[in-house]
Amino acid sequence: MSIGVNCSHCFPRHRPNSPTIVSSSSSLSSIIVCSKIPVRVSQHLQFLSLHPSDMDTSAGPSLFPLHRCKTLHLVRHAQGIHNVDGDKNYKAYMSPEYFDAHITPLGWQQVDNLRKHVHECGLAKRIDLVITSPLLRTLQTAVGVFGGDGYTERMDVVPLMVANAGNSGRAAISSLNCPPIVAVELCREHLGVHPCDKRRNISDYQFLFPAVDFSLIESDEDTWWKADVRETKEEVAARGQKFLNWLWTRKEKEIAIVTHSGFLFHTLSALGNDCHPLVKKEICKQ
């Protein structure tokens, strides 16, 4: 599998006329994942290259058939209550009071801003599927950004999120006119030790997020998180690779993934070792 960084998602670019690979400081980034299959000239192709000023004599363009590519829109969850103290003192992540941390008021503002962006740029209409980590903060972010408009109670339609889910103070969110949202364990945050990264029982989430699909999660209880064992960076990266491989079993071509900074950093850092150093830097950029 090959990775092409594609952050050209309607935010201002620093180099408007540059090729596909650009950089961005936004909270939403996109990558194109491509399977390494021989290319026939007659196929539609995705062209990936560096800007001429960045290339040395050993670098060159790459071609991939579009039908073998997926576009992944990577979203790190909005600010959680654990982030506020954790950014000041890392030991705060050890506090039991941050178990399965929910989003802060500022986090909900971030959700609203990103929702506005994905609708204004047309991305909301292109997304075929939303995949989310099954933790409260990622579920809140996923339904807040990609869910339907205000929920009107109906007997035949359940909401994506019930009112005030996770002490949010927010109204219920509709499941109409939005892509399916599926919870997947493989894209969870760095596992173990930190209570904020331990999830609730799936049955609890099903009550709070009735229209989210939790069918791919095998255990109601959290059997992945260990109080005394922290995943190594290599284990997180391996889990991330397994997640990317699993994506190829899905038919959807344009997928939004709502996950965590640690998972994204370690997963992307393990990719692109066969790329130009500038591309590798783009992939690993936090």
Long-range contacts (C-beta under 8 A, 24 or more apart in sequence): 1-33, 1-34, 1-35, 1-36, 1-244, 1-245, 1-248, 2-33, 2-34, 2-35, 2-36, 2-62, 2-64, 3-31, 3-32, 3-33, 3-34, 3-268, 3-271, 3-272, 3-275, 3-283, 4-31, 4-32, 4-33, 4-34, 4-46, 4-48, 4-62, 4-64, 4-69, 5-29, 5-31, 5-32, 5-279, 5-282, 5-283, 6-30, 6-31, 6-32, 6-71, 9-73, 9-121, 9-123, 10-117, 10-120, 10-121, 10-122, 10-123, 11-117, 15-51, 18-51, 19-47, 19-48, 19-49, 19-50, 19-51, 20-46, 20-47, 20-48, 20-49, 21-48, 21-49, 21-50, 21-51, 21-279, 21-282, 23-282, 23-285, 27-75, 27-76, 27-110, 27-114, 28-73, 28-74, 28-75, 28-114, 28-117, 28-118, 29-73, 29-74, 30-71, 30-72, 30-73, 30-74, 31-71, 31-72, 31-74, 31-283, 32-64, 32-69, 32-70, 32-71, 32-72, 33-69, 33-70, 33-72, 33-244, 33-247, 34-64, 34-68, 34-69, 35-68, 35-69, 35-248, 37-65, 37-68, 39-63, 39-64, 39-65, 40-65, 43-67, 50-276, 50-278, 50-279, 54-276, 54-278, 55-276, 59-276, 69-253, 70-247, 70-248, 70-252, 70-253, 70-254, 70-255, 71-253, 71-254, 71-255, 72-247, 72-255, 72-256, 72-257, 73-123, 73-127, 73-254, 73-255, 73-256, 73-257, 74-257, 74-259, 74-264, 75-114, 75-141, 75-142, 75-145, 75-256, 75-257, 75-258, 75-259, 76-259, 76-260, 76-261, 76-264, 77-103, 77-107, 77-133, 77-135, 77-137, 77-138, 77-140, 77-141, 77-258, 77-259, 77-260, 78-103, 78-104, 78-106, 78-107, 78-108, 78-110, 78-111, 78-114, 78-137, 78-140, 78-141, 78-144, 79-103, 79-104, 79-106, 79-107, 79-110, 80-104, 80-107, 80-137, 80-196, 82-196, 86-196, 93-194, 93-196, 94-193, 94-194, 94-195, 95-195, 96-195, 97-195, 98-195, 98-196, 99-195, 99-196, 99-198, 100-135, 100-136, 100-137, 100-195, 100-196, 100-198, 100-199, 100-200, 101-135, 101-136, 101-137, 101-196, 102-136, 102-137, 102-140, 102-166, 102-167, 102-168, 103-136, 103-137, 103-140, 103-141, 103-166, 103-168, 107-137, 107-140, 107-141, 108-140, 108-144, 108-168, 108-170, 111-140, 111-141, 111-144, 111-145, 112-144, 114-145, 115-144, 115-145, 115-146, 118-145, 118-146, 124-178, 126-254, 127-179, 127-254, 127-255, 127-256, 128-179, 128-252, 128-253, 128-254, 128-255, 129-179, 129-180, 129-182, 129-250, 129-252, 129-254, 129-255, 129-256, 130-179, 130-180, 130-181, 130-182, 130-255, 130-256, 130-257, 130-258, 131-181, 131-182, 131-183, 131-184, 131-187, 131-255, 131-256, 131-257, 131-258, 132-181, 132-182, 132-183, 132-184, 132-187, 132-212, 132-257, 132-258, 132-259, 133-183, 133-184, 133-185, 133-187, 133-188, 133-189, 133-258, 133-259, 133-260, 133-263, 134-183, 134-184, 134-185, 134-188, 134-199, 134-202, 134-205, 134-214, 134-217, 135-188, 135-189, 135-197, 135-199, 135-260, 136-166, 136-199, 136-200, 136-205, 136-208, 138-258, 138-259, 138-260, 139-183, 139-205, 139-208, 139-209, 139-212, 140-165, 140-166, 140-168, 141-258, 142-181, 142-212, 142-256, 142-258, 143-173, 143-181, 143-209, 143-212, 144-170, 144-173, 145-256, 145-258, 146-178, 146-179, 146-181, 146-256, 147-173, 147-174, 147-175, 147-178, 147-181, 148-173, 148-174, 148-175, 148-176, 148-177, 148-178, 149-174, 149-176, 149-177, 150-174, 151-175, 158-210, 158-211, 159-210, 159-211, 160-209, 160-210, 160-211, 160-212, 161-208, 161-209, 162-207, 162-208, 162-209, 162-210, 165-208, 165-209, 166-208, 175-210, 175-211, 179-256, 180-213, 181-211, 181-212, 181-213, 182-212, 182-213, 182-216, 183-212, 183-213, 183-214, 183-216, 183-217, 184-216, 184-217, 184-243, 184-246, 185-216, 185-217, 185-224, 186-239, 186-240, 186-242, 186-243, 186-246, 187-240, 187-243, 187-257, 187-259, 187-260, 187-263, 188-224, 188-259, 188-260, 188-263, 189-259, 189-260, 189-262, 189-263, 190-230, 190-231, 190-236, 190-260, 190-262, 190-263, 190-266, 191-224, 191-225, 191-226, 191-230, 191-231, 191-236, 192-225, 192-226, 192-227, 192-228, 192-229, 192-230, 192-231, 193-226, 193-227, 193-228, 193-229, 193-230, 194-230, 197-225, 197-260, 198-222, 198-225, 199-225, 233-266, 236-262, 236-263, 236-266, 236-267, 237-266, 237-267, 237-269, 237-270, 238-270, 239-263, 239-267, 240-266, 240-267, 240-268, 240-270, 241-267, 241-270, 243-267, 261-286
